[in-house]
Every structure is written in C-alpha cells, then in structure tokens.
Amino acid sequence: MSSPGPDRKPTVGLRERKKAKTRAAIQVHALRLFREQGYAATTVEQIAEAAEISPSTFFRYFPTKEDVVLTDDYDPILAAAFRAQPAELSPLEAVRGAMAAALAAIPAAEIDGVQARMKLVQNVPELRAATLANLLQTMHLLADLVAERVGRAPDDFAVRTFSGAVLGVWLAVLFSWQDQPGADLAGPLDAAMAHLQAGLPF
C-alpha cells in the first residue's frame, strides 16, 4: 500500500467513521432527551433506545452518563493547531491563533451541541463536579504544549500559571456564552484572549 503524497491526508477508516457517527448520534439523542425531560430524569436505557443501540453499547462509548455530556474530540484539534503556529509567536499569541483555528475547524452544526453541553454543566451539580477532571486534563495538555514550545518542564511554575490563566479566560467566556442561543463564540473568545494579552486592563 502506498503512502499518502505530500498534499494528501491519510483517510479515516470505515470502522473509525462508523464509531464516530455512532458516538455523535448517542450525544445528539442524549442532549435532546436532557432538554425535553431533564438530565436527572433521563436514563442511559432511554438514551440507548433513542439511539437504537443497547445499553452495553452505550457504555462502550461513554463509561458514565456524565461522559456523554463531557466528552468531545476538541483537545487534539487544539493541540494540532497550536503546534502549527509560527515559531516566532509568543506562547500567548500562539494559543490565541490556535483557538481561532480550532474553532474554525469545528462544524457550525456542532456549536449548538457545545452550547447545550455547557448549559448542562452550568446547571447540573453532578456535572459541575465531574467536569473538574476534564478541565484539569485540558490544563495539563496546554501546559505540555507551552512547555514544549518554550523549552521548559510542564510543571514549571510559569508554565502552570500561564495555562491556568488561559483556561480561566476561556471558561469565563464559555459560561457567559452558554446563556446566549445562537451567539458567536469565536469573537468573544478572541477578544478575551486579546484582553489577557494586554495584561487584563480595566
């Protein structure tokens, strides 16, 4: 089998595409049921029935009901976008550019799902607790990326505080945006990053 040429990207296999389609369908049906009857009142069995799968198949994709809200594939997109930023940019400029590129790579149809998931995290206590692990994972990823770029260790004090500050800015925008159906996300996120880059002036 020949390798892809320099201008060609490797194709995703049929099995992977089917898995991604099934996972997306589970999330779509879950979010619809959560919206219609509430998170607590919705069972895994109901989600599985709506998605036309068995509960055991549900758990192959999402270990818990919380995971169907918290899981996405955006961290790898962000990491790839960050590594693609020009070397002469500062870490903050690179993060800002990567966030803009990552958002542009997310299909517009998925943004409504992101907003619905953020609203659930904001309003469901057990999801607010469960999301801490996800936030830490993203912060560690950001620290790894920045450390790689500046030649320091991921647990370096400056790297960790930088990553925490960036994540805090993102969360401030996301939690405000989740209450504004149909609102733009890229613009406010970039404006918030510009504010951070300017030193957070009042």
N, C-alpha and C positions, 0 to 999 in steps of 0.2 A: 504493500500500500504506500503510495507516495505521500510526502508531507505537504501541508498547505504551502502555497507560494507566499512570497513576502507580502502580497497585498490581499491575501485571503486569510480569514479567521477560521479556526477549526469549527466544524459543525457540531452542534449538540446532538447526542444520540437520541434515537426514538424513545428508549427507555427513560432517559432523563427528562425528555419533553413531556412524556405521559405523567411522570411523577410530579413535575412542576404544575401541570394542568390540574391534576387531582388535588394537590395541596392548595392551589388557588381556589378551586371550587369549594373545598371544605371551608376556607376562610370566608368566602363570599356568602355561603349559606349560614355560617355561624354568625356573621355580623348582621345579616338580615333578621335572624331569629332573636338575637340580643336586642336589636332595635324594636322588634314587634312585641316581645314578651318579657324583656329584661334579662340581664345577664344571669342572675341567681336562679331564675325560673327556667332557664334553658338547660337541658341536659345534653351530655355527649351523645346519648342514644337518639335524641331528636335531631341533632346536627348530622349524625351519620345517616339517618333515614332521609333527611332532606338532600344530602349529597349522594344518596344511593350507594352507600358503602356500609360495611359492617363496623360496629364499634371497635373491633380489634384492628381494622384498617386505619381508623381514625388515630388510634394510639401509636401506629407505626409512623405516622406523620407528625403527631403532636403528643408528647408524653402526658400532658395535662390539658384541662380546658383552658387554663390561663395561657398556655403556649399558643393557642390558636389566635389569641389577640397579640401576643408579644413577639411572635416570630416573624422575621422578614429576611430578605436577602440583600439588604442595602449596605451593610458593612463592607462586603467585598467590593461593591461598586465604588464606595467612598475611598477604600484603600487603593484601588487601581487608579482612580482619578488623582489622588494625592501624589502617587509615585510618578504620574505623568506630568506634573507641574514642572516648569522650568527651574533649573538648579539655582539660578540667581535670585529667585524669590525668597523672601524671609519665610520662616515657618508659618507665620500668621497669614501672609499673603497666599502661601501655598494651600493652607486649609480653606481659605476663602474661595480660591479658584476651584478647589476640589469639590467643595459643597455645591457651588454653582453647576459644575459639570455633572455631579452625581444626580442632582435634582432634574437636570435636563434629560438624563438617561432614563428616568422613571416615566413610564407611560402616563399620560394625563388621566386615563381611566383609573389608575391605581391610587391617585392622590386622594380621591374621595374615601377610599378604604383606609388610607393612612390617617385621615382626619377622624374617621369613625373610631379607629383603634385608639387614637389619642384621647378622644372624648370618653371612651370606656375607662382608660387608665386614670383619667382625672376623677371619674365619678364612682368607680367601684373600689372599695377599700382593699379587697384581696388582690386586685390587680396593681394597685399602687404599691403594695408591699412586694409583690412578685417582680415588679419592673426594676427594682434596685439591682438585681443580678445582671439584667440586660444593660443597664446604664454603666455598671462597672466594667462589663465586657467591652462596651464601646469606648469608655475612657482608657482602658488598657490598650485597645487597638490604636487609638490616637496617640497614646504615649509611645508605643512601639514605632509607629510611623515617623513621629517627630524625632525620636531618638536616633533612628536610622539616618534621618536627613542631616542632623546636626552633629552626629558622631559622639553621642553620649549614651549612657545606660538608660533603659526605660524607667528605672526607679530613681533617676536623678531628680533632685528636688525641683529644679526649674522646669524640667520636662513634665513632672506630675502636676505642678501648679498650673502650667500653661494648658495642659489637657483638661484639667478641671474647669478652668475659666472658660475655655471654648465650649465645653459641654454645657455649662451653666447658661451661656448666652443662647445656645440652641434650644434648651428646654424652655427658657423664658419666652422665646418666640413661638414654639410649638404649642405651649399650653394656652397662649393667647389666641393663636390661630384656630385651635380646635373649636372655638365658640363662634366662628365666622364662616358659615357654609358658603362654599364657592369662592372664598377669598384666596388671593395669591399667596403663595408661601415663599417662592424664590426671592421676591423683592424685599420683604421684611427680614428674611434671614441674611441677605447680603447687607442690608442697612445696619443690622445689628452687628455683623462682623466688622463693618466699617467703623462703627461706634467703638467697638473694642480696640480696633487698630489705632484709633485716635486717642486711646487712653481713657475711654469712658467719661468724657467731659459732660458736665451738666450745663 
